[in-house]
Amino acid sequence: MARYYFDVHDGAQLLRDDDGSEFESDDAAVQAAARSTTEIGQNRVARGDFSDVVIEVRDAHNRHVCTVTASMKIERRPRT
């Protein structure tokens, strides 16, 4: 098991993960990050916030593993 850290971008603010979580592989950490962006996005949408969710994953050696971005685009037709 290896430790991975999920740093979340919240607008201009970076919420750094100082605790981390253990996963069996990079792929498992990437999948967990993807699930986390979905959960964060659902919570934001419930509040009316449609901004992108960005999580940067790094390993125990502080190496960048991946960046996961979830975004939503809403196009509305003008009312006539």
N, C-alpha and C positions, 0 to 999 in steps of 0.2 A: 504494500500500500504506500502511496506517495501523497504528500500534502499539496493541495492546490488552493490558490487564493482568488476570490472573485471580487474584483474592484468594480463598483457600479458608478457610472457617470449619471449624475442627476443635474441636467442643465450644465451650468458652468462648474458645478461642484463635483469633486471626485470623492466617493465614499470608499475608502481603502479598507479592505478586509485584512485585519491583522491576526485573525484566528485561523482561518482556512478550514478545509475539510479534506478528508482522506478518500481517495479513489484508487481503483486498481490500475488505471491507465489514463493517458491523455484523452483517449476517446470517451471514456466514462466521464471525465471532468467536463469535456465539451458538451456531452449530452445533458449533464446536470445544469450547465450554464444556459443551454437552450431552454430547458424547462423553467429555470429561474426567470429568464427574460419574459417568458409567457405569463408567469404568475404576476410579476411586477406590472406588466402591461395590462393585465386584467384588472388589477387594483387601480391603476391610473385611470383606465377608461371609466370605471365605476365612479370616479371623482370628476369626470369630464376632462381629464388630461390626456391628450392624444400625442404627447411628445414621444420621441424615440427612446427606447430602452437600450443601453449599451453596457455590456459587461466585458471587462478584460480579464482573462484568465492567465495567471502566472503560476509557475511551479515553485518548489521549495528553494530553488537556486535563483529565484527572481527572474527567470527566463519567461518571455512572452510565449504562451501556448496558443492563444487565439483571442479574437475579439468577436463577440456575438452581438448582433444588432437586430432588434425587432422594431419595425416601424409600421405605422398605419396611415393610409392615405384615404381621406374621405372627400369625395367630390359630390357636391349637392347641386341640383338643378335650381336655378332661380325660380321663385314662385311667380306665377303669372296671374 
